[in-house]
Amino acid sequence: MAQRVLVVEDEEDIAFPLVRTLERDGYDVEWVDTGQKALDELSSRPADVVILDLGLPDMDGLEVCRKVRDAGFEGAIMIVTARAGELDRVVGLDYGADDYMSKPFGLAELQARVRALLRRTSSASSDEGADDGALRIDVAARRVFAGDDEVSLTGKEFEVLTVLAANRNKVVSRTRLMADVWDENWYGSTKTLDVTIGRLRQKLESVGVTEKVVAVRGVGFRLEGSPTDA
């Protein structure tokens, strides 16, 4: 079955070539032009990737992002916007987006980013029978479990966790986390790392994971506990 992409964009001259390009790549593409239509569409037909414009006519795209994450959407969200500046980038990622592109953008770059997001969020069957509260990371399937219960993480939350788990009980510096999870060309605020860590910690604690994400003041973060990775 083709992977599904939802394009949320109110400008036809941007949406049409984008939809045609993604359809030629073999994706099942749906296009909506308002935030409410996006929420309705995702409630009835989940998507693998949402390409989300911030400047929608009925509501801010950031609000759409927040609402779909609150509703349990586990797919990837890529924000596209004409807004400039570091603040929008940081806020967008804080709201649960996985990637960010500024308008105007090239279709080839967007195609590459969509492929990357789909690789990150692809899933497969998991092993069963883990102890309650034990953190289990299936890296190949990009899934995380607390015992038999799956923990829903965004792409960035998953990547932060895998870096910390690969260095379990060792401190990973903020600089390394930013370079490994975002990239070496990231020039935004590291506040987005703190927010991502905060969300990750809350999700793990809420399902009773015994391992802890601990902040080491002025240095970085450490995952404390015994490994039970898949």
C-alpha positions as CSV (number, residue, x, y, z in Angstrom):
1,M,0.0,0.0,0.0
2,A,1.3,3.4,-0.9
3,Q,2.4,5.7,1.9
4,R,0.0,8.5,2.5
5,V,0.9,12.2,2.5
6,L,-1.5,15.0,3.6
7,V,-0.7,18.4,2.1
8,V,-2.2,21.3,4.1
9,E,-1.7,24.4,2.0
10,D,-4.2,27.2,1.0
11,E,-2.2,28.5,-2.0
12,E,-3.1,26.6,-5.1
13,D,0.0,27.6,-7.0
14,I,2.1,25.9,-4.3
15,A,-0.2,23.0,-3.6
16,F,-0.8,21.7,-7.1
17,P,2.9,21.2,-8.2
18,L,3.7,19.7,-4.8
19,V,0.8,17.2,-5.0
20,R,1.7,16.3,-8.6
21,T,5.4,15.8,-7.7
22,L,4.5,13.6,-4.7
23,E,2.0,11.5,-6.7
24,R,4.7,10.9,-9.3
25,D,6.9,9.6,-6.5
26,G,4.2,7.0,-5.8
27,Y,2.6,8.4,-2.7
28,D,-1.1,8.5,-2.0
29,V,-1.6,12.3,-1.7
30,E,-4.5,14.2,-0.3
31,W,-4.7,18.0,-0.3
32,V,-6.7,20.3,2.0
33,D,-6.7,24.1,2.2
34,T,-7.7,24.8,5.8
35,G,-6.7,23.7,9.3
36,Q,-10.1,22.3,10.1
37,K,-10.1,20.1,7.0
38,A,-6.7,18.8,8.0
39,L,-8.0,17.9,11.5
40,D,-11.1,16.2,10.0
41,E,-9.1,14.3,7.4
42,L,-6.5,13.0,10.0
43,S,-9.3,11.9,12.4
44,S,-10.8,9.7,9.6
45,R,-7.7,8.7,7.6
46,P,-4.3,8.7,9.3
47,A,-1.3,9.9,7.2
48,D,2.3,8.9,7.2
49,V,3.5,12.5,6.6
50,V,1.7,15.8,7.0
51,I,3.2,18.8,5.1
52,L,1.7,21.7,7.0
53,D,1.7,25.4,6.0
54,L,1.5,27.8,9.0
55,G,-0.4,30.6,7.2
56,L,-3.8,28.9,6.9
57,P,-7.0,31.0,6.5
58,D,-8.9,29.6,9.5
59,M,-6.3,28.8,12.1
60,D,-2.6,29.0,12.7
61,G,-0.7,25.9,11.5
62,L,1.0,25.6,14.8
63,E,-2.4,25.1,16.4
64,V,-3.1,22.3,13.9
65,C,0.2,20.8,14.8
66,R,-0.5,20.9,18.5
67,K,-4.0,19.5,18.1
68,V,-3.0,16.5,16.0
69,R,-0.2,15.6,18.4
70,D,-2.6,15.9,21.4
71,A,-5.0,13.6,19.5
72,G,-2.2,11.0,19.3
73,F,-1.0,11.4,15.7
74,E,2.3,9.5,15.4
75,G,3.3,10.3,11.8
76,A,5.8,12.9,10.7
77,I,4.9,16.6,10.5
78,M,6.9,18.9,8.2
79,I,6.2,22.6,8.6
80,V,6.5,24.9,5.6
81,T,6.2,28.6,6.0
82,A,7.1,32.0,4.6
83,R,7.7,33.3,8.1
84,A,11.3,34.2,8.8
85,G,13.4,34.0,11.9
86,E,14.6,31.7,14.6
87,L,11.4,32.0,16.8
88,D,9.1,30.3,14.3
89,R,11.5,27.5,13.8
90,V,11.9,26.8,17.5
91,V,8.2,27.2,18.3
92,G,7.3,24.9,15.4
93,L,9.5,22.1,16.6
94,D,8.3,22.7,20.2
95,Y,4.8,22.0,19.0
96,G,5.7,18.5,17.8
97,A,6.9,19.1,14.2
98,D,9.7,16.9,13.0
99,D,11.1,19.1,10.3
100,Y,10.9,22.7,8.9
101,M,11.3,24.3,5.5
102,S,11.2,27.9,4.6
103,K,9.4,29.2,1.5
104,P,10.4,29.3,-1.3
105,F,11.7,25.8,-1.3
106,G,12.9,23.5,-4.1
107,L,10.7,20.4,-4.9
108,A,13.8,18.2,-5.0
109,E,14.8,19.2,-1.4
110,L,11.2,18.6,-0.2
111,Q,11.1,15.2,-1.9
112,A,14.4,14.2,-0.1
113,R,13.1,15.4,3.3
114,V,9.8,13.5,2.9
115,R,11.8,10.3,2.1
116,A,13.9,10.9,5.2
117,L,10.9,11.5,7.4
118,L,9.2,8.3,6.1
119,R,12.4,6.3,6.9
120,R,12.4,7.7,10.4
121,T,8.7,6.9,11.1
122,S,8.5,3.5,9.4
123,S,7.3,0.8,11.8
124,A,7.3,-3.0,12.1
125,S,6.1,-5.7,14.4
126,S,7.7,-5.6,17.9
127,D,8.7,-8.4,20.3
128,E,6.4,-9.2,23.2
129,G,6.8,-10.2,26.8
130,A,9.1,-7.5,28.2
131,D,9.0,-6.8,31.9
132,D,6.6,-4.0,33.0
133,G,8.3,-0.7,33.1
134,A,11.4,-1.8,31.2
135,L,12.4,0.5,28.4
136,R,12.8,-1.4,25.1
137,I,14.0,0.3,21.9
138,D,13.5,-1.3,18.6
139,V,15.8,0.8,16.5
140,A,15.1,-0.9,13.2
141,A,11.4,-0.4,13.5
142,R,11.8,3.0,15.2
143,R,9.5,2.0,18.1
144,V,9.8,2.3,21.9
145,F,8.1,0.2,24.5
146,A,7.6,0.3,28.2
147,G,7.0,-3.4,28.9
148,D,4.4,-4.4,26.3
149,D,3.0,-0.9,25.9
150,E,4.3,1.2,23.0
151,V,5.4,4.8,23.8
152,S,4.4,7.3,21.2
153,L,7.4,9.5,20.4
154,T,8.0,12.1,17.7
155,G,10.9,11.7,15.3
156,K,13.1,14.0,17.3
157,E,12.2,12.5,20.6
158,F,13.0,9.0,19.3
159,E,16.4,10.1,17.9
160,V,17.3,11.9,21.2
161,L,16.4,8.7,23.1
162,T,18.5,6.4,20.8
163,V,21.6,8.6,21.2
164,L,21.2,8.6,25.0
165,A,20.5,4.8,25.0
166,A,23.6,4.2,22.9
167,N,25.6,6.0,25.6
168,R,23.6,4.6,28.6
169,N,24.9,5.8,32.0
170,K,27.2,8.3,30.2
171,V,26.8,12.0,29.8
172,V,26.0,13.1,26.2
173,S,26.8,16.8,25.7
174,R,24.2,19.2,24.4
175,T,26.5,20.0,21.5
176,R,26.6,16.3,20.4
177,L,22.8,15.9,20.8
178,M,22.2,19.0,18.6
179,A,24.6,17.7,16.0
180,D,23.4,14.1,15.9
181,V,19.7,14.8,16.1
182,W,19.4,18.0,14.2
183,D,22.5,18.7,12.1
184,E,25.8,20.5,12.2
185,N,24.2,23.4,10.2
186,W,21.6,24.1,12.9
187,Y,21.9,27.7,13.9
188,G,18.7,28.0,16.0
189,S,18.4,28.1,19.7
190,T,19.2,25.0,21.8
191,K,15.9,25.6,23.6
192,T,14.3,23.2,21.3
193,L,16.5,20.4,22.8
194,D,15.3,21.3,26.3
195,V,11.7,21.1,25.2
196,T,12.3,17.8,23.4
197,I,14.0,16.3,26.4
198,G,11.2,17.6,28.6
199,R,8.5,15.9,26.5
200,L,10.5,12.7,26.3
201,R,11.0,12.6,30.0
202,Q,7.3,13.1,30.7
203,K,6.3,10.4,28.2
204,L,8.7,7.9,29.7
205,E,7.7,8.7,33.3
206,S,3.9,8.6,32.5
207,V,4.2,4.9,31.5
208,G,6.4,3.9,34.4
209,V,9.7,3.5,32.6
210,T,12.3,2.7,35.2
211,E,15.2,4.4,33.3
212,K,15.6,8.1,33.9
213,V,16.7,11.0,31.6
214,V,18.9,13.0,33.9
215,A,20.2,16.5,33.2
216,V,23.8,17.2,34.1
217,R,24.0,20.9,34.7
218,G,26.1,22.8,32.2
219,V,27.1,19.7,30.3
220,G,24.3,17.6,28.8
221,F,22.0,14.6,29.6
222,R,22.4,11.0,30.7
223,L,20.0,8.0,30.5
224,E,20.3,6.0,33.7
225,G,19.3,2.4,34.0
226,S,19.9,-1.1,32.6
227,P,19.5,-1.8,28.9
228,T,16.7,-4.0,27.6
229,D,16.9,-2.9,23.9
230,A,15.3,-4.9,21.2
